[in-house]
Amino acid sequence: MKHLAMFMVLMLTVSGCSSDEPTERSAPSTSQQAPQSPQFVIDVRSAAEFDTGHIEGAVNIPHDEIGTRIAEVTEDKDQAIVLYCRSGGRAGIALRALQELGYTQVENAGGYRSLKEKLGQ
């Protein structure tokens, strides 16, 4: 559990992982709620890609299923959620889908390999 907490803190410091893809974040919530914990990390690549390697503790929900499956992870629309894929493109699509559903604390962390290197995994 301690490793998971450390991982979550590291994820908060990740500002982006793909030099050719800008980091996207949802607009901060206007409510003055205390930060939620833990943060959920979602790999939006295909199941086959996820099976070849993924960030420790990540959940796999392909980007084209995120809208219908996000409740498997959380129904709290103010929950911190970090998304990643191969390069950041599919994570951006998933981010916009979650924003359209009302999720307020969503971040596109970019690509898997870069994120893995930044986390030392």
SEBADO-994294 format. One line per 10 residues: their letters; for each residue z, y, x of N, C-alpha, C. Coordinates in Angstrom, 3 decimals, decimal comma. Layout:
REM SEBADO-994294
a = Z:Y:X:Z:Y:X:Z:Y:X | ... $
REM end
This chain:
REM SEBADO-994294
mkhlamfmvl = 0,000:-1,178:0,825:0,000:0,000:0,000:0,000:1,245:0,872 | 0,719:1,169:2,007:0,771:2,307:2,913:-0,621:2,607:3,466 | -1,394:1,559:3,789:-2,751:1,758:4,289:-3,632:2,406:3,227 | -3,442:2,009:1,975:-4,214:2,590:0,893:-3,893:4,071:0,756 | -2,620:4,427:0,851:-2,231:5,830:0,757:-2,841:6,634:1,908 | -2,822:6,067:3,117:-3,423:6,752:4,264:-4,922:6,899:4,063 | -5,562:5,870:3,522:-6,993:5,924:3,251:-7,298:7,045:2,262 | -6,470:7,154:1,247:-6,705:8,182:0,231:-6,567:9,577:0,822 | -5,596:9,773:1,704:-5,445:11,070:2,366:-6,673:11,362:3,220 | -7,155:10,355:3,937:-8,372:10,543:4,732:-9,556:10,896:3,851 $
mltvsgcssd = -9,658:10,265:2,704:-10,772:10,541:1,799:-10,748:11,991:1,327 | -9,564:12,549:1,164:-9,464:13,946:0,742:-10,019:14,889:1,791 | -9,987:14,466:3,059:-10,468:15,335:4,131:-11,963:15,205:4,377 | -12,581:14,204:3,782:-14,015:13,991:3,985:-14,777:15,071:3,228 | -15,568:15,828:3,943:-16,306:16,903:3,283:-17,750:16,531:3,027 | -18,200:15,452:3,560:-19,570:14,994:3,350:-19,940:14,049:4,461 | -20,889:13,168:4,183:-21,185:12,154:5,179:-22,643:12,068:5,553 | -23,474:12,809:4,924:-24,884:12,720:5,214:-25,392:14,106:5,574 | -25,909:14,260:6,775:-26,327:15,574:7,225:-27,483:16,122:6,421 | -28,261:15,268:5,773:-29,385:15,755:4,998:-29,071:15,892:3,514 $
eptersapst = -27,889:15,562:3,107:-27,492:15,686:1,719:-26,277:16,604:1,629 | -26,342:17,657:0,812:-25,178:18,521:0,667:-24,067:17,804:-0,086 | -22,844:18,164:0,241:-21,707:17,610:-0,465:-21,622:18,273:-1,821 | -21,425:17,477:-2,845:-21,297:18,003:-4,190:-19,893:17,700:-4,672 | -19,345:18,637:-5,396:-18,049:18,435:-6,021:-18,108:19,035:-7,401 | -17,313:18,488:-8,279:-17,235:19,092:-9,589:-16,381:20,339:-9,481 | -16,526:21,222:-10,423:-15,738:22,448:-10,438:-14,273:22,087:-10,609 | -13,384:22,816:-9,917:-11,966:22,521:-10,074:-11,522:22,717:-11,516 | -10,602:21,911:-11,935:-10,062:22,025:-13,274:-9,347:23,348:-13,420 | -9,484:23,982:-14,569:-8,814:25,259:-14,787:-7,352:25,064:-15,131 $
sqqapqspqf = -6,949:23,865:-15,466:-5,547:23,615:-15,773:-4,751:23,570:-14,471 | -3,497:23,845:-14,562:-2,628:23,875:-13,388:-1,857:22,569:-13,258 | -2,535:21,460:-13,394:-1,890:20,166:-13,295:-1,641:19,810:-11,843 | -0,583:19,040:-11,619:-0,299:18,548:-10,271:-1,391:17,568:-9,875 | -1,706:17,481:-8,587:-2,731:16,523:-8,150:-2,365:15,109:-8,559 | -3,369:14,348:-8,945:-3,187:12,968:-9,371:-3,257:12,053:-8,146 | -2,636:10,911:-8,247:-2,669:9,952:-7,171:-2,588:8,571:-7,791 | -3,215:7,573:-7,289:-4,103:7,591:-6,143:-5,501:8,052:-6,536 | -6,271:8,282:-5,534:-7,661:8,664:-5,708:-8,485:7,389:-5,816 | -9,474:7,372:-6,675:-10,328:6,202:-6,805:-11,585:6,396:-5,980 $
vidvrsaaef = -11,966:5,379:-5,224:-13,166:5,398:-4,408:-14,145:4,420:-5,042 | -15,335:4,932:-5,387:-16,327:4,108:-6,063:-17,610:4,080:-5,241 | -18,039:2,870:-4,922:-19,304:2,617:-4,234:-20,349:2,456:-5,332 | -21,324:3,373:-5,378:-22,302:3,352:-6,468:-23,602:2,660:-6,067 | -23,575:1,909:-4,953:-24,743:1,119:-4,558:-24,817:-0,140:-5,420 | -25,866:-0,907:-5,228:-26,013:-2,167:-5,967:-24,937:-3,159:-5,511 | -24,728:-4,184:-6,323:-23,765:-5,239:-5,972:-24,166:-5,923:-4,671 | -25,466:-6,131:-4,462:-25,933:-6,769:-3,228:-25,604:-5,906:-2,012 | -25,794:-4,596:-2,118:-25,457:-3,698:-1,009:-23,947:-3,702:-0,760 | -23,177:-3,652:-1,825:-21,715:-3,671:-1,734:-21,249:-4,933:-1,019 $
dtghiegavn = -21,871:-6,059:-1,338:-21,492:-7,343:-0,736:-21,769:-7,404:0,764 | -22,681:-6,563:1,261:-22,967:-6,557:2,699:-21,943:-5,745:3,484 | -21,091:-5,009:2,792:-20,056:-4,201:3,429:-19,743:-2,993:2,572 | -18,466:-2,595:2,571:-18,044:-1,446:1,777:-16,747:-0,875:2,336 | -16,407:0,309:1,885:-15,164:0,955:2,297:-13,993:0,175:1,700 | -12,986:-0,068:2,519:-11,812:-0,806:2,075:-11,192:-0,141:0,856 | -10,959:-0,924:-0,179:-10,328:-0,422:-1,400:-11,306:0,142:-2,422 | -12,589:0,210:-2,070:-13,583:0,757:-3,001:-13,886:-0,227:-4,121 | -14,243:0,331:-5,260:-14,686:-0,431:-6,423:-16,193:-0,249:-6,517 | -16,915:-1,297:-6,876:-18,367:-1,209:-7,000:-18,766:-1,019:-8,455 $
iphdeigtri = -19,375:0,144:-8,729:-20,010:0,401:-10,022:-21,342:1,059:-9,697 | -22,464:0,350:-9,850:-23,758:0,947:-9,544:-23,975:2,266:-10,291 | -24,685:3,189:-9,644:-24,846:4,536:-10,197:-25,434:4,536:-11,600 | -26,299:3,602:-11,908:-26,916:3,580:-13,224:-26,026:2,928:-14,292 | -24,818:2,491:-13,903:-23,859:1,922:-14,845:-22,583:2,745:-14,933 | -22,487:3,810:-14,149:-21,231:4,556:-14,025:-20,742:5,103:-15,370 | -21,638:5,601:-16,182:-21,239:6,184:-17,463:-20,616:5,189:-18,423 | -21,118:3,976:-18,402:-20,611:2,961:-19,325:-19,453:2,152:-18,751 | -19,240:2,238:-17,423:-18,205:1,400:-16,800:-17,042:2,175:-16,183 | -17,073:3,497:-16,190:-16,009:4,271:-15,540:-14,636:3,962:-16,142 $
aevtedkdqa = -14,571:3,626:-17,416:-13,285:3,311:-18,051:-12,631:2,076:-17,441 | -13,396:1,245:-16,731:-12,817:0,098:-16,026:-11,913:0,568:-14,893 | -12,169:1,773:-14,396:-11,409:2,330:-13,280:-10,365:3,321:-13,789 | -10,804:4,271:-14,601:-9,883:5,273:-15,145:-10,499:5,936:-16,363 | -9,644:6,290:-17,290:-10,068:7,091:-18,440:-9,523:8,507:-18,312 | -8,745:8,760:-17,249:-8,162:10,073:-16,986:-9,246:10,980:-16,422 | -9,668:11,951:-17,179:-10,784:12,808:-16,775:-10,404:13,799:-15,686 | -9,121:13,899:-15,364:-8,673:14,763:-14,265:-8,309:13,957:-13,022 | -8,579:12,669:-13,029:-8,301:11,796:-11,893:-9,265:12,086:-10,750 | -8,763:12,105:-9,534:-9,617:12,299:-8,361:-10,464:11,054:-8,143 $
ivlycrsggr = -11,785:11,266:-8,046:-12,733:10,173:-7,848:-13,668:10,546:-6,714 | -13,822:9,646:-5,735:-14,746:9,842:-4,622:-15,863:8,824:-4,765 | -17,099:9,306:-4,679:-18,279:8,456:-4,810:-19,035:8,407:-3,487 | -19,614:7,254:-3,171:-20,517:7,168:-2,021:-21,591:6,134:-2,306 | -22,687:6,218:-1,555:-23,783:5,264:-1,672:-24,377:5,068:-0,278 | -25,681:4,928:-0,166:-26,300:4,757:1,150:-26,443:6,096:1,866 | -26,916:7,111:1,146:-27,144:8,400:1,795:-26,576:9,588:1,031 | -26,088:9,381:-0,174:-25,539:10,456:-0,982:-26,336:10,759:-2,234 | -27,579:10,305:-2,299:-28,427:10,592:-3,452:-27,930:9,968:-4,749 | -27,661:8,678:-4,720:-27,175:8,001:-5,930:-25,768:8,465:-6,286 $
agialralqe = -24,970:8,803:-5,277:-23,636:9,339:-5,553:-23,755:10,675:-6,283 | -24,770:11,463:-5,939:-25,006:12,727:-6,637:-25,379:12,504:-8,096 | -26,199:11,494:-8,352:-26,575:11,162:-9,728:-25,329:10,722:-10,509 | -24,515:9,880:-9,887:-23,287:9,401:-10,533:-22,315:10,551:-10,772 | -22,213:11,474:-9,818:-21,337:12,635:-9,967:-21,737:13,430:-11,207 | -23,020:13,721:-11,348:-23,485:14,491:-12,506:-23,224:13,745:-13,816 | -23,391:12,420:-13,810:-23,115:11,627:-15,017:-21,642:11,725:-15,396 | -20,762:11,646:-14,411:-19,328:11,753:-14,694:-18,960:13,152:-15,156 | -19,570:14,176:-14,559:-19,318:15,549:-15,008:-19,727:15,718:-16,470 | -20,870:15,147:-16,835:-21,336:15,237:-18,221:-20,368:14,549:-19,182 $
lgytqvenag = -19,635:13,562:-18,689:-18,628:12,874:-19,496:-17,292:13,616:-19,503 | -17,191:14,684:-18,710:-15,977:15,495:-18,704:-15,032:15,249:-17,547 | -15,425:14,417:-16,577:-14,574:14,192:-15,412:-14,621:15,443:-14,532 | -13,454:15,897:-14,078:-13,360:17,202:-13,415:-13,119:17,152:-11,912 | -12,659:16,041:-11,391:-12,286:15,957:-9,972:-13,111:14,890:-9,265 | -14,417:15,080:-9,248:-15,322:14,085:-8,684:-15,973:14,658:-7,435 | -16,055:13,835:-6,378:-16,650:14,263:-5,113:-17,706:13,274:-4,650 | -18,814:13,801:-4,163:-19,856:12,988:-3,526:-19,535:12,990:-2,035 | -19,090:11,848:-1,518:-18,732:11,746:-0,100:-19,922:11,358:0,767 | -21,099:11,189:0,173:-22,295:10,930:0,955:-22,551:9,463:1,212 $
gyrslkeklg = -22,952:9,149:2,457:-23,403:7,814:2,811:-22,334:6,893:3,362 | -22,503:5,614:3,085:-21,554:4,575:3,490:-21,336:4,522:4,998 | -22,392:4,436:5,779:-22,239:4,275:7,230:-21,513:5,459:7,856 | -21,888:6,662:7,464:-21,228:7,847:8,007:-19,768:7,900:7,591 | -19,501:7,573:6,332:-18,128:7,575:5,838:-17,306:6,520:6,561 | -17,889:5,361:6,760:-17,206:4,285:7,473:-16,835:4,722:8,894 | -17,747:5,388:9,579:-17,474:5,890:10,926:-16,365:6,930:10,910 | -16,407:7,851:9,964:-15,383:8,890:9,871:-14,002:8,297:9,613 | -13,955:7,206:8,859:-12,682:6,571:8,545:-12,250:5,568:9,605 | -13,125:5,315:10,576:-12,807:4,368:11,637:-12,755:2,930:11,154 $
q = -13,572:2,586:10,205:-13,578:1,213:9,663:-14,677:0,387:10,279 $
REM end
